[in-house]
Structures are given as C-alpha cells and as structure tokens.
Amino acid sequence: MTPRDGSDAHDSRWSDLDRPPLGAAGLRRSLVRGDGLWSSVEVVPRTGSTNTDLVERAVAGSAQEGAVLVAEEQSAARGRLDRRWSAPPRSGLFFSVLVRPGEHEVPVERWGWLPLLTGVAVATALSATAGVDTALKWPNDLLVTVDGEERKAAGILAERAGPDGIVIGIGLNVSLRADELPVPTAGSLALAGAKVLDREPLLRAVLRSFERWYLEWCAAEGDPGLSRLQDAYAAGCATLGRSVRAVLPGDRDLVGEAVAVDGDGRLVILPADGEREAVGAGDIVHLRPA
C-alpha cells in the first residue's frame, strides 16, 4: 500500500526497512535486574529531548536512579552550549540515563567525571561490539575515522537534575548515510565500516559498559585513579598530544599542546610561550600540524 502522504510513511513502524524499531520489552528483559544499575527502560517514538524529559521526571521524583529513556527520534535535541541537532528517525541511538552518585557517597566535586566516564563506556562498548576504532575528543565527543579523517559520531551532554541527580544524554549516529550528514565533520558507525549496525545489541552493550564503569567509579567514591577511569580516558583520548585551540568563556583563546587530563577531569594545555593551564570548560579545536 502506498502511503497517502509523508506523515503516514513517517509514522509507520516499518517505513524504513533498514532501520527497524527498537524492542523495549526485550531491552528491559536483558538490562533490568534486581542487582544492577538499570531500574527501567522506556522507548518512545519521538520527543523533543530525552534529556529534558528525564530531568523533569527526576526533579518531580517520578524517576529513580537507573532510569533509561530512549527516543526513536528527537525534534529538539541539544548538545553542549545549547547547540541543536537532528537526525532521521531510527538512524541512531538517542537516549538519556539518570544517575544519583551522591547515593553512593561520591563527592560532588567528582561528578564532573561523569561525561568522561560515559565517553569511555561508549568507546569501549563500540570497539568490542561494532568492531570499529573510536577515539575520544575532550570533553564529550566520540570520533570515528571516515575516509581517513576524524569525524564526530557521538556526543554526550550531562545536566543536573535537582540537588542529587545527573541526567546524561547520548546521541550516537549509527546508520546515517553520507547524504544525511548534518555537517561535513559528522560521521556514523556505518560510514566508519562498523561490523554491527543493529541498534539493540549496540544499546545493550553501551548500557552494560556504562553500568560497569559507573559502579566501579562509585565503589571508589569517584576517585578517577582508583577506578582506573583517568588512565582509561587518557589512553583513548585523541586530544592528548595534539596542538589544540581552546575557545574559553569570555571569548578568550588558548593555543598549545594538550598534555594531560588532570584529577578533576580538566584538560591541561601547555602554550608555546607560557605555563600549563587547566581548562574545565570550553570548545576544543584539534589543529592540524603545521
């Protein structure tokens, strides 16, 4: 049957046979268990932003730690600095999770490690499950190689949700084709030659990896050294050892070599004619060698 208009095709569960919908029941059976982190898994056809929705639920007290909210499509997805982005329905994994690290006696000053922890969890899961090489760009991007160039395939956004909650949103391009890229610097698992593009095993792998890293980090009371998080992040970070330009608050630029990620998760930059400076917020641009 031919749909009468574009909206009917858009609403059909099987309008794109290369992009089947996620099975919420199967995801819950495999992820939600009494002794684990995940308390609920919900999949919605579309929403504005899974982060916005889950923050509202957390603040209202209607979501507990380990809640996972997945959308097949987002109409008002947000990145860092309130940047907007969009992607075709079911072309990626767009989801948010709620954690409450204070319940595990993790000091607030260590909560800044959560976006970096998420990056490590996503990168390790994709390397093992999809067979694709990944790299982390400080602080919250995941890179893949497409046609010999680094491309952004995933972004991470962490937001406070009341006094004790953190909602972490992840947007991962899975089957996005070249003609669907929002910008030339974007990429996807498909374009990077991933061996697995089925979103359900990818999502399960990412959530299980996050669960493992998060619980180990909590058991170490957020200590990035004891939990091995600092070493793991440094090992997978493509920013370290590179010449970078940091666009800092107040329109100040800092150019130099990224030499370390310190104990607070900040990027340490060594300018050619100055002293080391630790950057906790700002846009990082990887500079090409002269």
C-alpha positions, 0 to 999 in steps of 0.5 A: 500500500502506498502511503497517502502522504509523508506523515503516514510513511513517517509514522509507520513502524516499518517505513524504513526497512533498514532501520527497524524499531527498537524492542523495549520489552526485550531491552528491559528483559536483558538490562533490568535486574534486581542487582544492577544499575538499570531500574527501567527502560522506556522507548518512545517514538519521538520527543523533543529531548530525552534529556529534558524529559528525564530531568523533569521526571527526576526533579518531580521524583517520578524517576529513580536512579537507573532510569533509561529513556530512549527516543526513536527520534528527537525534534529538539535535541541539544548538545553542549552550549545549547547547540541543536541537532537532528537526525532521521528517525531510527538512524541512531541511538538517542537516549538519556540515563539518570544517575544519583552518585551522591547515593553512593557517597561520591563527592560532588566535586567528582561528578564532573567525571561523569561525561568522561566516564560515559565517553569511555563506556561508549568507546569501549562498548563500540570497539568490542561490539561494532568492531570499529576504532573510536577515539575520544575528543575532550570533553564529550565527543566520540570520533570515528575515522571516515575516509581517513579523517576524524569525524564526530559520531557521538556526543554526550551532554550531562545536566543536573537534575535537582540537588542529587541527580545527573541526567546524561544524554547520548546521541550516537549516529549509527546508520546515517548515510553520507547524504544525511550528514548534518555537517561535513565533520559528522560521521556514523558507525556505518560510514566508519565500516562498523561490523554491527549496525543493529541498534539493540545489541549496540544499546545493550552493550553501551548500557552494560559498559556504562553500568560497569564503569559507573559502579566501579567509579562509585565503589571508589567514591569517584576517585578517577585513579582508583577506578582506573577511569583517568588512565582509561580516558587518557589512553583513548583520548585523541586530544592528548598530544595534539596542538589544540585551540581552546575557545574559553568563556569570555571569548578568550583563546588558548593555543598549545599542546594538550598534555594531560587530563588532570584529577578533576577531569580538566584538560591541561594545555601547555602554550608555546610561550607560557605555563600549563593551564587547566581548562574545565570548560570550553570548545576544543579545536584539534589543529592540524600540524603545521 
